[in-house]
Amino acid sequence: MVALLNPVHRREEGIKWWLVSYTVAMFLFVTVYTGMNLHILSNSFIDHQRTPESPLNYQFLSRITALGLIPNVMFNLNNWLADGLLVSYLPDAAPTRPGAQYLLRS
């Protein structure tokens, strides 16, 4: 975040607020994912340690509840954001093989 907001790291450009919000969203998604997974692990290994259902069985059964679905959704959203950040806009993409220039022009 310092690299995005500090004027020393920018070259006569303004702050790219879309990139700042993108970064904040990615950190938010991965923080929710990690927190919810740690909560599930804490429940399974501490609260359900001596119950008839084993900790691994509790983890498996909790994946179909809202508590288990939230980390899965956050993980997928974070992956989509990461993939979207890495994929470039098609007209700006450089051809990677000779003679492929005609593929980018319509």
MMTF fields as JSON, N, C-alpha, C and O atoms, coordinates in Angstrom:
{
  "mmtfVersion": "1.0.0",
  "mmtfProducer": "UNKNOWN",
  "numBonds": 423,
  "numAtoms": 424,
  "numGroups": 106,
  "numChains": 1,
  "numModels": 1,
  "chainsPerModel": [1],
  "groupsPerChain": [106],
  "chainIdList": ["A"],
  "bondAtomList": [4, 2, 8, 6, 12, 10, 16, 14, 20, 18, 24, 22, 28, 26, 32, 30, 36, 34, 40, 38, 44, 42, 48, 46, 52, 50, 56, 54, 60, 58, 64, 62, 68, 66, 72, 70, 76, 74, 80, 78, 84, 82, 88, 86, 92, 90, 96, 94, 100, 98, 104, 102, 108, 106, 112, 110, 116, 114, 120, 118, 124, 122, 128, 126, 132, 130, 136, 134, 140, 138, 144, 142, 148, 146, 152, 150, 156, 154, 160, 158, 164, 162, 168, 166, 172, 170, 176, 174, 180, 178, 184, 182, 188, 186, 192, 190, 196, 194, 200, 198, 204, 202, 208, 206, 212, 210, 216, 214, 220, 218, 224, 222, 228, 226, 232, 230, 236, 234, 240, 238, 244, 242, 248, 246, 252, 250, 256, 254, 260, 258, 264, 262, 268, 266, 272, 270, 276, 274, 280, 278, 284, 282, 288, 286, 292, 290, 296, 294, 300, 298, 304, 302, 308, 306, 312, 310, 316, 314, 320, 318, 324, 322, 328, 326, 332, 330, 336, 334, 340, 338, 344, 342, 348, 346, 352, 350, 356, 354, 360, 358, 364, 362, 368, 366, 372, 370, 376, 374, 380, 378, 384, 382, 388, 386, 392, 390, 396, 394, 400, 398, 404, 402, 408, 406, 412, 410, 416, 414, 420, 418],
  "bondOrderList": [1, 1, 1, 1, 1, 1, 1, 1, 1, 1, 1, 1, 1, 1, 1, 1, 1, 1, 1, 1, 1, 1, 1, 1, 1, 1, 1, 1, 1, 1, 1, 1, 1, 1, 1, 1, 1, 1, 1, 1, 1, 1, 1, 1, 1, 1, 1, 1, 1, 1, 1, 1, 1, 1, 1, 1, 1, 1, 1, 1, 1, 1, 1, 1, 1, 1, 1, 1, 1, 1, 1, 1, 1, 1, 1, 1, 1, 1, 1, 1, 1, 1, 1, 1, 1, 1, 1, 1, 1, 1, 1, 1, 1, 1, 1, 1, 1, 1, 1, 1, 1, 1, 1, 1, 1],
  "groupList": [{"groupName": "MET", "atomNameList": ["N", "CA", "C", "O"], "elementList": ["N", "C", "C", "O"], "formalChargeList": [0, 0, 0, 0], "bondAtomList": [1, 0, 2, 1, 3, 2], "bondOrderList": [1, 1, 2], "singleLetterCode": "M", "chemCompType": "L-PEPTIDE LINKING"}, {"groupName": "VAL", "atomNameList": ["N", "CA", "C", "O"], "elementList": ["N", "C", "C", "O"], "formalChargeList": [0, 0, 0, 0], "bondAtomList": [1, 0, 2, 1, 3, 2], "bondOrderList": [1, 1, 2], "singleLetterCode": "V", "chemCompType": "L-PEPTIDE LINKING"}, {"groupName": "ALA", "atomNameList": ["N", "CA", "C", "O"], "elementList": ["N", "C", "C", "O"], "formalChargeList": [0, 0, 0, 0], "bondAtomList": [1, 0, 2, 1, 3, 2], "bondOrderList": [1, 1, 2], "singleLetterCode": "A", "chemCompType": "L-PEPTIDE LINKING"}, {"groupName": "LEU", "atomNameList": ["N", "CA", "C", "O"], "elementList": ["N", "C", "C", "O"], "formalChargeList": [0, 0, 0, 0], "bondAtomList": [1, 0, 2, 1, 3, 2], "bondOrderList": [1, 1, 2], "singleLetterCode": "L", "chemCompType": "L-PEPTIDE LINKING"}, {"groupName": "ASN", "atomNameList": ["N", "CA", "C", "O"], "elementList": ["N", "C", "C", "O"], "formalChargeList": [0, 0, 0, 0], "bondAtomList": [1, 0, 2, 1, 3, 2], "bondOrderList": [1, 1, 2], "singleLetterCode": "N", "chemCompType": "L-PEPTIDE LINKING"}, {"groupName": "PRO", "atomNameList": ["N", "CA", "C", "O"], "elementList": ["N", "C", "C", "O"], "formalChargeList": [0, 0, 0, 0], "bondAtomList": [1, 0, 2, 1, 3, 2], "bondOrderList": [1, 1, 2], "singleLetterCode": "P", "chemCompType": "L-PEPTIDE LINKING"}, {"groupName": "HIS", "atomNameList": ["N", "CA", "C", "O"], "elementList": ["N", "C", "C", "O"], "formalChargeList": [0, 0, 0, 0], "bondAtomList": [1, 0, 2, 1, 3, 2], "bondOrderList": [1, 1, 2], "singleLetterCode": "H", "chemCompType": "L-PEPTIDE LINKING"}, {"groupName": "ARG", "atomNameList": ["N", "CA", "C", "O"], "elementList": ["N", "C", "C", "O"], "formalChargeList": [0, 0, 0, 0], "bondAtomList": [1, 0, 2, 1, 3, 2], "bondOrderList": [1, 1, 2], "singleLetterCode": "R", "chemCompType": "L-PEPTIDE LINKING"}, {"groupName": "GLU", "atomNameList": ["N", "CA", "C", "O"], "elementList": ["N", "C", "C", "O"], "formalChargeList": [0, 0, 0, 0], "bondAtomList": [1, 0, 2, 1, 3, 2], "bondOrderList": [1, 1, 2], "singleLetterCode": "E", "chemCompType": "L-PEPTIDE LINKING"}, {"groupName": "GLY", "atomNameList": ["N", "CA", "C", "O"], "elementList": ["N", "C", "C", "O"], "formalChargeList": [0, 0, 0, 0], "bondAtomList": [1, 0, 2, 1, 3, 2], "bondOrderList": [1, 1, 2], "singleLetterCode": "G", "chemCompType": "PEPTIDE LINKING"}, {"groupName": "ILE", "atomNameList": ["N", "CA", "C", "O"], "elementList": ["N", "C", "C", "O"], "formalChargeList": [0, 0, 0, 0], "bondAtomList": [1, 0, 2, 1, 3, 2], "bondOrderList": [1, 1, 2], "singleLetterCode": "I", "chemCompType": "L-PEPTIDE LINKING"}, {"groupName": "LYS", "atomNameList": ["N", "CA", "C", "O"], "elementList": ["N", "C", "C", "O"], "formalChargeList": [0, 0, 0, 0], "bondAtomList": [1, 0, 2, 1, 3, 2], "bondOrderList": [1, 1, 2], "singleLetterCode": "K", "chemCompType": "L-PEPTIDE LINKING"}, {"groupName": "TRP", "atomNameList": ["N", "CA", "C", "O"], "elementList": ["N", "C", "C", "O"], "formalChargeList": [0, 0, 0, 0], "bondAtomList": [1, 0, 2, 1, 3, 2], "bondOrderList": [1, 1, 2], "singleLetterCode": "W", "chemCompType": "L-PEPTIDE LINKING"}, {"groupName": "SER", "atomNameList": ["N", "CA", "C", "O"], "elementList": ["N", "C", "C", "O"], "formalChargeList": [0, 0, 0, 0], "bondAtomList": [1, 0, 2, 1, 3, 2], "bondOrderList": [1, 1, 2], "singleLetterCode": "S", "chemCompType": "L-PEPTIDE LINKING"}, {"groupName": "TYR", "atomNameList": ["N", "CA", "C", "O"], "elementList": ["N", "C", "C", "O"], "formalChargeList": [0, 0, 0, 0], "bondAtomList": [1, 0, 2, 1, 3, 2], "bondOrderList": [1, 1, 2], "singleLetterCode": "Y", "chemCompType": "L-PEPTIDE LINKING"}, {"groupName": "THR", "atomNameList": ["N", "CA", "C", "O"], "elementList": ["N", "C", "C", "O"], "formalChargeList": [0, 0, 0, 0], "bondAtomList": [1, 0, 2, 1, 3, 2], "bondOrderList": [1, 1, 2], "singleLetterCode": "T", "chemCompType": "L-PEPTIDE LINKING"}, {"groupName": "PHE", "atomNameList": ["N", "CA", "C", "O"], "elementList": ["N", "C", "C", "O"], "formalChargeList": [0, 0, 0, 0], "bondAtomList": [1, 0, 2, 1, 3, 2], "bondOrderList": [1, 1, 2], "singleLetterCode": "F", "chemCompType": "L-PEPTIDE LINKING"}, {"groupName": "ASP", "atomNameList": ["N", "CA", "C", "O"], "elementList": ["N", "C", "C", "O"], "formalChargeList": [0, 0, 0, 0], "bondAtomList": [1, 0, 2, 1, 3, 2], "bondOrderList": [1, 1, 2], "singleLetterCode": "D", "chemCompType": "L-PEPTIDE LINKING"}, {"groupName": "GLN", "atomNameList": ["N", "CA", "C", "O"], "elementList": ["N", "C", "C", "O"], "formalChargeList": [0, 0, 0, 0], "bondAtomList": [1, 0, 2, 1, 3, 2], "bondOrderList": [1, 1, 2], "singleLetterCode": "Q", "chemCompType": "L-PEPTIDE LINKING"}],
  "groupTypeList": [0, 1, 2, 3, 3, 4, 5, 1, 6, 7, 7, 8, 8, 9, 10, 11, 12, 12, 3, 1, 13, 14, 15, 1, 2, 0, 16, 3, 16, 1, 15, 1, 14, 15, 9, 0, 4, 3, 6, 10, 3, 13, 4, 13, 16, 10, 17, 6, 18, 7, 15, 5, 8, 13, 5, 3, 4, 14, 18, 16, 3, 13, 7, 10, 15, 2, 3, 9, 3, 10, 5, 4, 1, 0, 16, 4, 3, 4, 4, 12, 3, 2, 17, 9, 3, 3, 1, 13, 14, 3, 5, 17, 2, 2, 5, 15, 7, 5, 9, 2, 18, 14, 3, 3, 7, 13],
  "groupIdList": [1, 2, 3, 4, 5, 6, 7, 8, 9, 10, 11, 12, 13, 14, 15, 16, 17, 18, 19, 20, 21, 22, 23, 24, 25, 26, 27, 28, 29, 30, 31, 32, 33, 34, 35, 36, 37, 38, 39, 40, 41, 42, 43, 44, 45, 46, 47, 48, 49, 50, 51, 52, 53, 54, 55, 56, 57, 58, 59, 60, 61, 62, 63, 64, 65, 66, 67, 68, 69, 70, 71, 72, 73, 74, 75, 76, 77, 78, 79, 80, 81, 82, 83, 84, 85, 86, 87, 88, 89, 90, 91, 92, 93, 94, 95, 96, 97, 98, 99, 100, 101, 102, 103, 104, 105, 106],
  "secStructList": [7, 2, 2, 2, 2, 7, 4, 4, 4, 1, 1, 1, 7, 7, 7, 7, 2, 2, 2, 2, 2, 2, 2, 2, 2, 2, 2, 2, 2, 2, 2, 2, 2, 2, 2, 2, 2, 2, 2, 2, 2, 2, 0, 0, 0, 0, 0, 6, 1, 1, 1, 1, 1, 7, 2, 2, 2, 2, 2, 2, 2, 2, 6, 6, 1, 2, 2, 2, 2, 2, 2, 2, 2, 2, 2, 2, 2, 2, 2, 2, 2, 2, 2, 2, 2, 2, 1, 7, 7, 4, 4, 4, 7, 7, 7, 1, 1, 6, 6, 7, 2, 2, 2, 2, 7, 7],
  "xCoordList": [0.817, 0.0, 0.871, 0.486, 2.038, 2.926, 3.378, 3.479, 3.647, 4.082, 2.984, 3.274, 1.737, 0.636, 0.325, -0.085, 0.512, 0.092, 1.221, 0.961, 2.458, 3.57, 3.971, 4.187, 4.078, 4.427, 5.854, 6.167, 6.72, 8.097, 8.123, 8.979, 7.189, 7.185, 6.419, 6.378, 5.816, 5.046, 5.827, 6.614, 5.607, 6.276, 5.257, 4.616, 5.106, 4.182, 2.797, 2.134, 2.361, 1.04, 0.259, 0.845, -1.024, -1.856, -1.984, -1.47, -2.669, -2.915, -3.93, -4.979, -3.617, -4.536, -5.511, -5.244, -6.642, -7.586, -8.207, -8.577, -8.331, -8.866, -7.919, -8.364, -6.605, -5.63, -5.592, -5.409, -5.766, -5.821, -7.039, -6.928, -8.196, -9.406, -9.31, -9.806, -8.679, -8.471, -7.605, -7.9, -6.537, -5.633, -6.33, -6.17, -7.101, -7.838, -8.846, -8.997, -9.531, -10.508, -9.819, -10.336, -8.657, -7.95, -7.496, -7.627, -6.961, -6.554, -7.751, -7.649, -8.882, -10.085, -10.56, -10.888, -10.6, -11.049, -10.137, -10.62, -8.831, -7.91, -7.907, -7.655, -8.181, -8.264, -9.507, -9.441, -10.64, -11.87, -11.685, -12.101, -11.074, -10.821, -9.965, -10.296, -8.877, -7.979, -8.655, -8.522, -9.375, -10.047, -11.103, -11.198, -11.896, -12.949, -12.354, -12.867, -11.284, -10.632, -10.036, -10.121, -9.436, -8.895, -10.005, -9.815, -11.151, -12.298, -12.792, -13.1, -12.866, -13.283, -12.28, -12.678, -10.983, -9.968, -10.028, -9.874, -10.25, -10.365, -11.566, -11.47, -12.68, -13.869, -13.632, -14.029, -12.995, -12.86, -11.859, -12.107, -10.74, -9.713, -9.811, -9.215, -10.544, -10.676, -12.058, -12.175, -13.096, -14.45, -14.93, -15.687, -14.524, -15.0, -13.893, -13.827, -13.028, -11.901, -12.334, -11.87, -13.218, -13.594, -15.058, -15.687, -15.577, -16.944, -16.923, -15.876, -18.081, -18.098, -17.65, -17.07, -17.915, -17.435, -16.013, -15.731, -15.154, -13.757, -13.585, -14.483, -12.443, -12.215, -12.263, -12.748, -11.772, -11.805, -13.222, -13.582, -14.014, -15.404, -16.163, -17.006, -15.859, -16.494, -16.115, -16.973, -14.846, -14.418, -15.151, -15.571, -15.303, -15.997, -17.463, -17.999, -18.111, -19.534, -19.772, -20.842, -18.791, -18.978, -18.833, -19.188, -18.329, -18.158, -19.481, -19.537, -20.55, -21.842, -22.701, -23.818, -22.201, -22.932, -22.453, -21.517, -23.103, -22.687, -21.274, -20.517, -20.921, -19.576, -18.513, -17.404, -18.836, -17.886, -17.952, -16.971, -19.089, -19.219, -18.527, -18.043, -18.479, -17.863, -16.397, -15.998, -15.559, -14.169, -14.044, -13.173, -14.909, -14.835, -15.174, -14.515, -16.181, -16.561, -15.46, -15.13, -14.887, -13.818, -12.583, -11.927, -12.273, -11.122, -11.335, -10.432, -12.537, -12.821, -12.827, -12.296, -13.414, -13.412, -11.986, -11.647, -11.156, -9.776, -9.012, -8.208, -9.249, -8.591, -9.04, -8.222, -10.334, -10.821, -10.198, -9.84, -10.066, -9.432, -7.957, -7.453, -7.268, -5.854, -5.695, -4.796, -6.542, -6.481, -6.816, -6.184, -7.807, -8.182, -7.093, -6.966, -6.31, -5.213, -4.072, -3.369, -3.89, -2.786, -3.117, -2.213, -4.377, -4.778, -4.831, -5.464, -4.172, -4.132, -5.299, -5.945, -5.545, -6.578, -6.13, -4.99, -6.976, -6.583, -5.958, -4.938, -6.488, -5.831, -4.437, -3.635, -4.135, -2.809, -1.822, -0.627, -2.297, -1.429, -0.522, -0.952, 0.709, 1.662, 1.592, 1.484, 1.65, 1.643, 2.892, 3.977, 2.746, 3.877, 4.511, 5.561, 3.903, 4.505, 4.494, 3.634, 5.429, 5.493, 4.246, 3.735, 3.773, 2.62, 1.294, 0.259, 1.299, 0.056, -0.586, -1.572, -0.061, -0.602, -2.032, -2.84, -2.35, -3.689, -4.752, -5.926, -4.388, -5.356, -5.902, -7.032, -5.1, -5.507, -6.288, -6.949, -6.226, -6.926, -8.241, -8.325, -9.27, -10.557, -10.988, -12.048],
  "yCoordList": [-1.177, 0.0, 1.255, 2.282, 1.17, 2.326, 2.642, 3.809, 1.62, 1.832, 2.468, 3.2, 2.198, 2.767, 4.199, 4.995, 4.546, 5.852, 6.861, 8.065, 6.417, 7.321, 8.02, 7.349, 9.378, 10.076, 9.805, 10.074, 9.288, 8.996, 7.864, 7.841, 6.928, 5.742, 5.948, 5.039, 7.102, 7.344, 8.267, 9.097, 8.12, 8.953, 9.905, 9.561, 11.083, 12.113, 11.569, 12.065, 10.583, 10.023, 10.2, 10.275, 10.265, 10.32, 8.944, 7.951, 8.915, 7.64, 6.86, 7.386, 5.634, 4.762, 4.142, 3.093, 4.818, 4.388, 3.031, 2.305, 2.674, 1.363, 0.277, -0.78, 0.53, -0.454, -0.519, -1.592, 0.628, 0.646, -0.136, -0.952, 0.109, -0.608, -2.1, -2.94, -2.422, -3.827, -4.531, -5.656, -3.864, -4.434, -4.596, -5.618, -3.592, -3.675, -4.818, -5.548, -4.984, -6.073, -7.429, -8.347, -7.565, -8.844, -9.161, -10.297, -8.16, -8.385, -8.695, -9.52, -8.045, -8.316, -9.75, -10.444, -10.195, -11.551, -12.596, -13.574, -12.403, -13.412, -13.375, -14.402, -12.214, -12.14, -12.853, -13.577, -12.657, -13.359, -14.858, -15.644, -15.258, -16.682, -17.295, -18.36, -16.633, -17.165, -17.202, -18.184, -16.145, -16.107, -17.18, -17.825, -17.378, -18.394, -19.809, -20.676, -20.036, -21.355, -21.621, -22.74, -20.602, -20.777, -21.017, -21.762, -20.4, -20.636, -22.082, -22.726, -22.579, -23.969, -24.935, -25.908, -24.667, -25.533, -25.475, -26.498, -24.289, -24.153, -24.929, -25.623, -24.814, -25.569, -27.066, -27.811, -27.51, -28.955, -29.592, -30.692, -28.938, -29.575, -29.249, -29.954, -28.199, -27.859, -28.237, -28.947, -27.77, -28.012, -29.434, -29.971, -30.053, -31.388, -32.433, -33.364, -32.268, -33.185, -34.547, -35.581, -34.552, -35.824, -36.187, -36.864, -35.751, -36.11, -37.326, -37.678, -37.972, -39.143, -38.816, -39.664, -37.597, -37.249, -36.709, -35.854, -37.195, -36.792, -35.372, -34.855, -34.729, -33.383, -33.326, -32.346, -34.351, -34.342, -34.505, -33.929, -35.29, -35.442, -34.128, -33.76, -33.424, -32.121, -31.139, -30.4, -31.118, -30.222, -30.547, -29.646, -31.824, -32.234, -31.822, -31.313, -32.042, -31.703, -30.193, -29.723, -29.433, -27.983, -27.294, -26.123, -27.982, -27.368, -27.13, -26.34, -27.804, -27.607, -26.589, -26.301, -26.039, -25.003, -23.634, -23.53, -22.585, -21.224, -20.938, -20.219, -21.499, -21.31, -21.885, -21.356, -22.943, -23.561, -22.999, -23.074, -22.435, -21.889, -20.535, -20.202, -19.763, -18.427, -18.504, -17.77, -19.365, -19.438, -19.882, -19.399, -20.8, -21.257, -20.125, -19.971, -19.345, -18.22, -17.169, -16.638, -16.864, -15.862, -16.317, -15.513, -17.604, -18.12, -17.979, -17.56, -18.332, -18.216, -16.766, -16.462, -15.866, -14.45, -13.896, -13.14, -14.277, -13.804, -14.355, -13.641, -15.602, -16.166, -15.467, -15.212, -15.149, -14.432, -13.046, -12.598, -12.365, -11.044, -11.15, -10.326, -12.153, -12.328, -12.666, -12.14, -13.526, -13.871, -12.666, -12.448, -11.885, -10.701, -9.649, -8.897, -9.583, -8.62, -9.035, -8.186, -10.341, -10.837, -10.878, -10.803, -10.994, -11.07, -9.66, -8.775, -9.459, -8.12, -7.91, -8.861, -6.674, -6.303, -6.762, -6.496, -7.433, -8.088, -7.144, -7.524, -5.939, -5.091, -4.622, -4.254, -4.629, -4.225, -5.379, -5.164, -6.594, -7.764, -7.825, -7.57, -8.159, -8.309, -9.739, -10.674, -9.93, -11.296, -12.054, -11.476, -13.322, -14.113, -14.966, -15.567, -15.03, -15.81, -14.991, -14.127, -15.247, -14.471, -14.689, -15.805, -13.635, -13.714, -13.725, -13.977, -13.456, -13.499, -12.122, -11.974, -11.109, -9.766, -9.7, -8.919, -10.52, -10.469, -10.958, -10.638, -11.726, -12.225, -11.102, -11.185, -10.055, -8.985, -7.898, -7.083, -7.868, -6.834, -7.374, -8.533, -6.539, -6.991, -6.096, -6.311],
  "zCoordList": [0.0, 0.0, 0.0, -0.559, 0.625, 0.637, -0.78, -1.158, -1.554, -2.934, -3.778, -4.724, -3.445, -4.218, -3.819, -4.664, -2.55, -2.055, -1.87, -1.885, -1.697, -1.451, -2.751, -3.76, -2.75, -3.989, -4.46, -5.62, -3.608, -4.003, -5.023, -5.906, -4.903, -5.761, -7.061, -7.89, -7.264, -8.487, -9.42, -8.964, -10.722, -11.72, -12.344, -13.338, -11.775, -12.272, -12.59, -13.501, -11.872, -12.061, -10.767, -9.686, -10.875, -9.681, -9.052, -9.566, -7.948, -7.284, -8.108, -8.479, -8.382, -9.13, -8.128, -7.54, -7.952, -6.927, -7.242, -6.32, -8.503, -8.826, -8.339, -7.894, -8.421, -7.963, -6.438, -5.863, -5.789, -4.325, -3.841, -2.926, -4.448, -4.028, -4.361, -3.609, -5.473, -5.863, -4.821, -4.416, -4.391, -3.399, -2.053, -1.385, -1.659, -0.394, -0.446, 0.534, -1.562, -1.69, -1.605, -0.968, -2.24, -2.186, -0.762, -0.308, -0.056, 1.326, 2.215, 3.124, 1.966, 2.738, 2.521, 3.483, 1.28, 0.982, 1.607, 2.177, 1.508, 2.05, 3.578, 4.21, 4.19, 5.641, 6.154, 7.148, 5.487, 5.876, 5.688, 6.54, 4.595, 4.328, 5.439, 5.96, 5.797, 6.817, 8.183, 8.913, 8.53, 9.822, 9.963, 11.007, 8.928, 8.99, 9.035, 9.743, 8.287, 8.343, 9.726, 10.231, 10.336, 11.679, 12.692, 13.653, 12.49, 13.374, 13.245, 14.248, 12.034, 11.822, 12.462, 13.102, 12.29, 12.896, 14.413, 15.08, 14.963, 16.41, 16.931, 17.943, 16.251, 16.666, 16.578, 17.474, 15.518, 15.32, 16.271, 16.765, 16.541, 17.351, 18.835, 19.649, 19.216, 20.634, 21.15, 22.148, 20.482, 20.973, 20.716, 21.525, 19.634, 19.269, 19.368, 18.565, 20.361, 20.476, 21.018, 20.537, 22.012, 22.654, 22.394, 23.207, 21.3, 20.952, 20.034, 19.492, 19.856, 18.963, 17.542, 16.864, 17.09, 15.747, 15.863, 16.702, 15.047, 15.113, 14.577, 13.911, 14.858, 14.323, 12.798, 12.233, 12.137, 10.675, 10.143, 9.116, 10.847, 10.457, 10.662, 9.844, 11.758, 11.991, 10.884, 10.404, 10.469, 9.392, 8.103, 7.377, 7.82, 6.596, 6.64, 5.655, 7.782, 7.908, 7.968, 7.583, 8.444, 8.539, 7.178, 7.048, 6.182, 4.856, 4.139, 3.196, 4.573, 3.922, 4.661, 4.23, 5.767, 6.495, 6.029, 5.237, 6.527, 6.166, 6.658, 6.005, 7.807, 8.34, 7.409, 7.335, 6.713, 5.796, 4.395, 3.656, 4.011, 2.657, 2.506, 1.424, 3.573, 3.488, 3.078, 2.174, 3.701, 3.238, 1.782, 1.058, 1.351, -0.041, -1.008, -2.036, -0.69, -1.55, -1.569, -2.629, -0.405, -0.339, -1.115, -1.778, -1.028, -1.764, -3.272, -3.996, -3.738, -5.169, -5.632, -6.7, -4.854, -5.23, -5.293, -6.203, -4.321, -4.324, -5.524, -6.123, -5.88, -7.062, -8.334, -9.218, -8.443, -9.622, -9.713, -10.803, -8.585, -8.606, -8.987, -9.75, -8.462, -8.805, -10.278, -10.934, -10.808, -12.227, -13.095, -14.129, -12.68, -13.44, -13.45, -14.416, -12.392, -12.351, -13.268, -13.818, -13.433, -14.254, -15.745, -16.578, -16.085, -17.486, -18.051, -17.476, -19.168, -19.741, -20.701, -21.14, -21.007, -21.956, -23.344, -23.725, -24.104, -25.35, -26.384, -26.959, -26.668, -27.666, -27.251, -28.11, -25.955, -25.497, -25.479, -25.276, -25.685, -25.618, -26.84, -27.965, -26.604, -27.696, -28.22, -27.426, -29.528, -30.064, -29.634, -29.561, -29.356, -28.876, -29.963, -29.737, -31.121, -32.195, -33.472, -33.643, -34.365, -35.601, -36.451, -36.546, -37.055, -37.936, -37.211, -37.828, -35.905, -35.132, -35.018, -34.297, -35.704, -35.592, -36.111, -35.609, -37.119, -37.701, -36.722, -36.906, -35.681, -34.724, -33.835, -33.353, -33.619, -32.73, -33.464, -32.821, -34.778, -35.534, -36.048, -36.456, -36.032, -36.574, -37.701, -38.29]
}
